[in-house]
Amino acid sequence: MKKLILLFVGFAFVFSCADESKVEKEIAAIDIDVVVERFDKAFASSKPEDLPKLKAAFPFMFSKTENDSVLTHRMSDTLQQQLFVEIDKVFNNFASQEHEIKKLFQHLKYYDKTFSAPRVVTFSDYVRYRDKVYVTDTIALVALDTYLGADHEFYGGIPKYISENMKPSQITPDLAAAYADRYIYQSQRKTLLDEMIYFGKTLYFMDKIIPFKTDAEKIGYTKEQLEWAISNEDQIWRYFISKELLYNTDSSLPARFTAPAPFTKFYLELDTESPGKLGQFIGWQIVKSYMENNNDDFMDMLQKDAVEIFNNAKYKPNR
């Protein structure tokens, strides 16, 4: 009997992989034009008399209330000039990032037939790392000065758990997360479970939209941090259950379990060993389990209530 079960599981795995391969071939064949417009380079090489042309080409990059004198001062600003030099060192050739962005858009188009590739524009903005990317229906903005490399000298005053993800490989995951926020709907995010499922949806969205990126890149972990989360999944889940945290509305819980942080705050000895955002990781596993045990369409799932997803996920953590 055991042999028959193993054989059945083996066949199911093979057919699943074959289906995934077929889908990926269809996605790769989607014709979509992606051209990255380097506003950062255009601004860096411009002179004050070039401002009218820049404004005509990139009107969305300029505030109507901002005086031209502020812009001309920025052109000669020493810090801004240094940023342009560093950006050019890292992103003189943007081909690999452009290729990944194209694949992201192809996947979006496959799952959402109404999707149209936006203008992709890169810029520099004094390392405002809380606003690394911004997306709308027609524009995707990427602040290249926030992706110069985890150990870049300009990031010396930024907490390491943040600067660790300020590297070129995180551009595509950050764009995918920004798009996920546009597709996900939850009527409320009052409980810890609401938060966990929201981020679980975001990470599952990445599974579908950027399957070519590693799980560590999707959640913003190092390889070792992801391995720690996987190894301790059962213990983490037991803690949430024993402390009755899932339906708790304490406003401090997101900061402890789902927000970016140097570690997750269980208030136990293991805290300093743990990565941050473990609530996101568990939410991801719950959503994966839900999709494995239900016949929902991927995009439809993004609209489901957190409690409905949890109640039907049949989630059992790895031991």
JONORJO-V313958 format. One record per residue. N is the residue number from 0. RES is the residue in one letter. PHI is phi as a letter, one per 30 degrees, with the letter a starting at -180 (* if undefined). PSI is psi in degrees with one decimal (none if undefined). D_CENTER is the distance of its C-alpha to the mean C-alpha in Angstrom with 1 decimal. Layout:
n:res:phi:psi:d_center
N:RES:PHI:PSI:D_CENTER
N:RES:PHI:PSI:D_CENTER
//
This chain:
n:res:phi:psi:d_center
0:M:*:-41.6:43.5
1:K:d:-41.2:40.7
2:K:d:-39.2:41.0
3:L:d:-41.4:40.6
4:I:d:-45.4:37.4
5:L:d:-38.3:35.9
6:L:d:-43.4:37.0
7:F:d:-45.0:35.4
8:V:d:-40.3:32.1
9:G:d:-45.4:32.3
10:F:d:-42.1:33.0
11:A:d:-40.7:30.2
12:F:d:-44.0:27.7
13:V:d:-46.3:29.3
14:F:d:-36.3:29.2
15:S:d:-44.2:25.5
16:C:d:-38.4:24.6
17:A:d:-40.6:26.9
18:D:d:-43.5:25.3
19:E:d:-41.9:21.8
20:S:d:-40.3:23.4
21:K:d:-44.0:25.1
22:V:d:-45.1:22.1
23:E:d:-34.5:20.3
24:K:d:-40.4:23.5
25:E:d:-41.7:23.7
26:I:d:-42.4:20.2
27:A:d:-23.6:21.1
28:A:d:-6.9:24.2
29:I:d:127.2:22.6
30:D:d:112.7:23.9
31:I:b:130.8:21.5
32:D:c:127.9:22.0
33:V:b:118.7:19.4
34:V:b:121.6:20.9
35:V:d:123.8:19.1
36:E:c:119.7:21.4
37:R:d:78.7:21.8
38:F:d:-33.4:22.7
39:D:e:-43.6:22.5
40:K:d:-41.0:25.2
41:A:d:-42.8:27.2
42:F:d:-41.3:27.4
43:A:d:-32.6:28.2
44:S:c:3.5:31.1
45:S:c:158.0:32.5
46:K:c:164.4:35.5
47:P:e:-37.9:36.4
48:E:d:-11.2:38.4
49:D:d:-5.5:35.3
50:L:e:-43.3:33.5
51:P:e:-40.2:34.9
52:K:d:-42.1:33.5
53:L:d:-43.4:30.0
54:K:d:-35.1:30.1
55:A:d:-36.5:31.2
56:A:d:-34.9:28.5
57:F:b:64.0:25.6
58:P:d:-30.8:26.9
59:F:d:-9.1:23.5
60:M:c:-0.5:23.1
61:F:b:136.4:26.3
62:S:d:136.8:27.4
63:K:d:-20.5:30.8
64:T:c:-5.4:31.9
65:E:d:126.2:31.2
66:N:d:146.5:34.4
67:D:d:-28.2:34.8
68:S:d:-32.8:36.2
69:V:d:-40.6:32.9
70:L:d:-41.9:31.3
71:T:d:-35.0:34.2
72:H:d:-39.7:34.0
73:R:d:-34.7:30.3
74:M:d:-32.0:31.4
75:S:c:1.8:33.7
76:D:d:128.0:31.7
77:T:d:-44.7:31.8
78:L:d:-43.7:28.3
79:Q:d:-39.8:26.8
80:Q:d:-39.6:28.9
81:Q:d:-40.4:27.7
82:L:d:-44.0:24.1
83:F:d:-40.2:24.9
84:V:d:-46.2:26.7
85:E:d:-39.1:23.9
86:I:d:-42.1:21.4
87:D:d:-33.4:24.0
88:K:d:-42.9:24.4
89:V:d:-38.3:20.8
90:F:b:31.1:20.1
91:N:e:-36.7:23.6
92:N:c:115.9:22.6
93:F:c:14.5:19.2
94:A:d:-44.0:20.1
95:S:d:-40.1:17.6
96:Q:d:-39.3:14.6
97:E:d:-37.6:16.3
98:H:d:-42.5:16.9
99:E:d:-41.0:13.3
100:I:d:-39.3:12.5
101:K:d:-43.4:15.7
102:K:d:-38.7:14.7
103:L:e:-47.4:11.5
104:F:d:-35.3:14.0
105:Q:d:-41.6:16.6
106:H:d:-40.4:14.7
107:L:d:-42.0:14.0
108:K:d:-35.3:17.7
109:Y:d:-43.3:18.8
110:Y:d:-19.5:17.5
111:D:b:98.7:18.3
112:K:d:-19.3:21.5
113:T:d:-7.6:21.5
114:F:d:136.0:18.5
115:S:b:137.2:19.6
116:A:d:129.4:17.9
117:P:d:172.8:17.7
118:R:d:128.7:19.0
119:V:c:118.1:16.5
120:V:b:128.8:17.8
121:T:c:147.6:17.3
122:F:a:179.0:18.9
123:S:b:139.0:19.7
124:D:b:52.6:19.9
125:Y:h:38.5:21.4
126:V:h:47.0:18.3
127:R:d:84.5:17.0
128:Y:d:-10.4:13.9
129:R:d:-9.2:13.0
130:D:b:63.5:12.6
131:K:d:-37.4:10.8
132:V:b:159.2:9.9
133:Y:a:131.5:11.7
134:V:b:145.5:12.3
135:T:b:-172.9:15.4
136:D:d:-26.1:17.5
137:T:c:-13.2:19.0
138:I:b:142.5:17.0
139:A:b:117.3:13.7
140:L:c:137.1:14.1
141:V:b:119.6:12.8
142:A:d:98.4:14.5
143:L:d:-23.4:15.6
144:D:d:-5.1:17.4
145:T:c:13.4:14.3
146:Y:b:36.3:13.6
147:L:d:-8.6:17.2
148:G:k:139.1:16.9
149:A:e:-35.2:16.6
150:D:c:18.8:20.4
151:H:d:142.0:21.1
152:E:e:-27.4:24.2
153:F:d:-13.4:22.7
154:Y:c:15.0:20.3
155:G:e:-33.2:23.3
156:G:c:5.2:23.2
157:I:c:134.9:19.5
158:P:e:140.2:19.0
159:K:d:-36.0:18.1
160:Y:d:-20.1:15.3
161:I:d:-49.2:13.5
162:S:d:-22.1:14.9
163:E:e:-28.2:14.0
164:N:c:16.7:10.5
165:M:c:64.2:12.2
166:K:b:157.5:12.9
167:P:e:-35.1:12.9
168:S:d:-13.9:11.0
169:Q:c:-1.4:7.7
170:I:d:-50.2:8.2
171:T:d:-45.9:7.2
172:P:e:-38.8:3.8
173:D:d:-39.8:3.6
174:L:d:-42.8:5.9
175:A:d:-41.3:4.9
176:A:d:-38.0:3.4
177:A:d:-38.9:6.5
178:Y:d:-37.7:8.5
179:A:e:-41.7:8.0
180:D:d:-27.4:9.6
181:R:d:-23.9:12.3
182:Y:c:-25.1:13.2
183:I:d:137.5:13.3
184:Y:b:128.6:16.6
185:Q:b:129.3:18.1
186:S:d:-24.9:21.5
187:Q:a:157.1:21.1
188:R:b:70.6:19.1
189:K:c:-34.1:22.2
190:T:c:167.1:22.2
191:L:d:-37.5:20.1
192:L:d:-41.1:19.8
193:D:e:-46.2:18.4
194:E:d:-45.6:15.6
195:M:d:-44.3:15.1
196:I:d:-36.7:15.2
197:Y:e:-49.5:12.8
198:F:d:-29.1:10.0
199:G:d:-40.8:11.6
200:K:d:-43.2:11.3
201:T:e:-46.0:7.6
202:L:d:-34.1:7.5
203:Y:d:-36.5:10.5
204:F:e:-43.4:9.3
205:M:d:-37.9:7.1
206:D:e:-40.1:10.5
207:K:d:-38.4:12.2
208:I:d:-31.7:10.4
209:I:b:59.2:9.5
210:P:d:-13.6:12.2
211:F:d:-6.7:13.2
212:K:c:153.3:10.6
213:T:d:159.6:11.7
214:D:d:-36.2:10.8
215:A:d:-41.5:10.9
216:E:d:-36.8:8.3
217:K:d:-44.7:5.8
218:I:c:-7.4:7.0
219:G:i:35.7:7.9
220:Y:c:160.8:11.5
221:T:d:167.6:14.5
222:K:e:-40.9:16.4
223:E:d:-38.8:19.0
224:Q:d:-40.4:16.8
225:L:d:-41.7:15.5
226:E:d:-38.8:19.1
227:W:d:-45.4:20.3
228:A:d:-43.8:18.1
229:I:d:-44.2:19.5
230:S:d:-28.8:23.0
231:N:c:15.3:23.1
232:E:e:-45.2:21.5
233:D:d:-43.0:25.0
234:Q:d:-40.4:25.9
235:I:d:-46.1:22.8
236:W:d:-42.1:23.5
237:R:d:-37.5:27.2
238:Y:d:-47.3:26.5
239:F:e:-41.4:24.6
240:I:d:-46.4:27.5
241:S:d:-31.9:30.4
242:K:c:1.8:29.3
243:E:h:51.6:28.8
244:L:c:-22.2:25.4
245:L:e:-43.9:23.8
246:Y:c:14.1:25.7
247:N:d:136.1:26.2
248:T:c:13.2:25.5
249:D:e:122.6:25.8
250:S:d:-10.9:23.6
251:S:d:-13.5:23.1
252:L:d:-41.6:21.3
253:P:e:-40.5:17.7
254:A:d:-31.5:18.3
255:R:d:-34.3:19.7
256:F:b:-20.7:17.4
257:T:b:-21.0:13.9
258:A:d:151.0:13.3
259:P:e:133.9:12.3
260:A:a:160.2:15.7
261:P:d:-27.8:17.8
262:F:a:165.5:18.9
263:T:d:137.9:19.2
264:K:c:85.3:22.4
265:F:d:-17.0:24.6
266:Y:i:41.5:27.6
267:L:b:171.0:28.8
268:E:d:-27.7:29.8
269:L:d:-3.3:26.7
270:D:e:-50.0:24.4
271:T:d:-17.2:24.3
272:E:d:-23.4:23.6
273:S:d:152.2:20.5
274:P:d:166.5:16.9
275:G:d:177.0:15.3
276:K:i:28.7:13.2
277:L:d:-23.5:15.5
278:G:d:-36.8:15.6
279:Q:d:-43.9:12.1
280:F:e:-46.1:13.2
281:I:d:-40.1:16.3
282:G:e:-38.0:14.9
283:W:d:-45.5:13.0
284:Q:d:-36.0:16.4
285:I:d:-45.7:18.2
286:V:d:-40.2:16.3
287:K:e:-45.1:16.8
288:S:d:-39.8:20.4
289:Y:d:-45.9:20.8
290:M:d:-30.3:19.8
291:E:d:-28.4:22.2
292:N:c:4.9:25.0
293:N:b:160.1:24.9
294:N:c:26.4:25.3
295:D:d:146.0:22.8
296:D:d:142.3:21.1
297:F:e:-49.5:17.4
298:M:d:-33.7:17.0
299:D:d:-38.5:19.8
300:M:e:-33.9:18.2
301:L:d:-18.3:15.5
302:Q:c:-8.7:18.5
303:K:d:150.8:20.3
304:D:d:144.6:21.3
305:A:e:-42.4:19.9
306:V:d:-40.0:23.5
307:E:d:-43.1:24.2
308:I:d:-47.4:21.3
309:F:d:-44.5:22.3
310:N:d:-25.1:26.0
311:N:c:9.3:25.6
312:A:d:-27.1:23.2
313:K:h:41.3:26.0
314:Y:d:129.6:23.6
315:K:b:114.8:25.4
316:P:d:152.0:23.6
317:N:d:137.7:24.4
318:R:c:none:27.4
//
